[in-house]
Amino acid sequence: MTASRIVLGWARDRPARTAQMTTRKVGSLFLLMTTAQTAAVPRAIMHQQVRCFENGIDFLPTAPAGNMTETQGVRLAETHERTMTAELARLKGKGQLNLSMNWESPTDRKLAVSRGQDWLRARQHGHAVSDHRRRRAIAFLDQCKFNGWDTCTRQPRNRVERDVLMPRGELEDALSHIRRQAADCDENDLALAITGLWPPFSFVKPF
């Protein structure tokens, strides 16, 4: 049954199979899949996608939480073959680096023990401090510049995340550049975390 396999993504060239990955040709594309048992949760799907990427496969990854079935993946490949082919050419040889500037909330501890006006003042002060740190985090990420590569920025609570689309072969130079910037940055209340390279999750156009 096709529903028993979960789609990891689509590739232009026939990839070498891994232990837990199978393929199916659909037109000029190849569907990358794994078993539903192997991909029981989004984290497991992402793990398989990262393994494919680390094995040198260029592919358009699905959203791990989407839990896309083989039938759905085939239908998308048939409907959007030309667009997917163009996207694969655009993203060929590239991956996603993730930078996260994090800070602790200045109000969490106070809010747990305060009441009334003290609670309100602590909350207002915490918002002001967090807004200030958010602006400084964005300013730091902006100064890194990233050689004009495409970027995508998110601002969840207590951090700013920036994804960078970059060639696989330039990772070490990029890391050295970012670390030099971080060493010169006098932001003791901000912490920088770097992960990747990942498959280009944030840069695949929706179908």
N, C-alpha and C positions, 0 to 999 in steps of 0.2 A: 504494500500500500504506500502511495506516495506521501501520505500524511505522516508516515513514520520517520521521515527524514526532515531535518531542519536546515534551512539555507544559511550558509555563512557569507556568501557573496557571489559575484560574477567576475569571471576572468576572460581575457581576450585570447590568450594562448593556453594550450593544454598544460596544466600544471602537473608536476610530479605529485603523486598521491602520498599522503601521510598515513600513519597507522589508523587514524580515526576520521579521515576525510575521504569522501568519494566525489566523483564528478559525473556530470551529465551534459552532453552537448545539446545546445538549443540554438539552431541557426549558426551564426559565427561565434557564439559565446559559449562559455563553459560554466555550468552551475556548480558551485562548491558547496558540499553538504556534509552533515554529520548526522548520526542517529539521534532520535529524540531522547533516547536513554542517556546518551553522552551529553546532550545539551539540555539537561533537565531544568536549569536555571540560567538567567542572563549571564551570570559570572562564568558559567561553564562555556556558554557560547562565545563570549569574549576571549576566553582562554584558547579556544580552538582557532579563532580568528588571528590572535597574536601568533600562534604557532605557524599558521600559514604565512603570515607576513615575515616572520623570522626565517622561514625557509625560502625567502626570496620571491614569493608569489605576489605579482601585482594584481589586485582585485578591488572591486567596489564592495566594501563591507555592508552588510545589513545592520540595522540597529539591533544590538543584542537583546533588548527587551521586546522586540517585535515578534520573536518566535515564529518566523515565516516558514510555511510549509513548502514542500517541493512543488506542489501544484501552483501555489501563489508565485513562487520564484520563476517557474516556467512561463506563466502568463505575463509577468513583467518583462522577461527577456524577449518574448515574442512581440510585445507591444512597443517596447522602448529600445529595441536593438540598436538603432542608429545613435540615439542619445547616449546609451551606455557605452558604445564603442568610442564616441568622442570623449566621454568622461575618463575612460580607461587610458586614452592617449594623453589627456591632460595631466592625470595623476601618476603616470608611469614613472617608476623609480623614486617616488616620493612617499614620505611618511609624516606622521603628526607628532610633534613634540609638545608636551604640556607643561606650562609654567603656572604655578599657583603661589600667590602672595597671601599669606595667612596672618591673622592676628587674633588674640583672645578678646572676647567681649569684656569691656570694662564694667558692665553692669550686672552680669549674671549673679555674682556673689551677693551684691547689695540688694538686688531685687528679691532674693530668697529670704531676707530677714527684715526688710523695710516695709512700712505701711504708710498710707495716706500721702501727705505732701512730700515726705522723704522719698517714698517710692517714685512719685512723679518726677521729682528733681533728678533722682538717680537715672531714671529712664531717659529723660531729656539730655542729660549730660552724656550718657552712653551713646545715644544716637549721634550727638555732635562729634564725639571722639571717633566713632566708627566711620562717620562720613569723612572726617579728616584723614584717617588712615587709608580709606578707600581711594581718595584722591591721590595720596602719596604712592600707593601701590600701582595705580594706573600710570602715574608719571614715571615710575621706575621702569615699568614694562614698555612704555612708549620710547624711552631713551635707548632701549636695546636695539631698536630699528629692524633687526632680523633680515638685513640685505634685501629689503623690498619684498620678502615672501608674503604670501597670503596669511592672514591671521583671523582668529575668531575669539571674541572676548565674552566671558560670562561673569556675572557678579552675584553669586550666592551669598548667604549670610557669612560674615566674618572672613571673606576672602575674595580675591579677584583671580580668575583663571584665564589664561590666554593660550590657545592652541596655535601652533605655527606649522604651516605646511612647508616642508623642506626636502631637498634631495637626500636620499639615504647617505650618500658619500660625504656629506658636509656636516654630519652630526658632531664629530669631535671638534671641528673649528667653531661651530655654533656654541657648543658647551663651554669652550675656553673663553669665548667672547662674553657669554652671559655671566660666567663666574668672575671674570675681571670686573664687569659692571657691578656685580654684587659685592665684591671686595671693596670697591670704592664708595659703596652706598652706606651712609650713616643713618640706618633705619633699624635701630635695635629692637623696636617693638613689632617689626614685621619679619616674617620668616618665609624664605623662598624654597619651594619644593619643585624639583624637575623630574619628570617621568617621560619615558618614550625611548626610542621611537615606537609609535603605535600605527596600526592601519589608519588611513585618513578618514576616520569616522565623521569629523565635523565638516569635511569639505566635499562630501558627495552630494550632488544636487538631488533633491527629492524627486521621486518618480510617481 
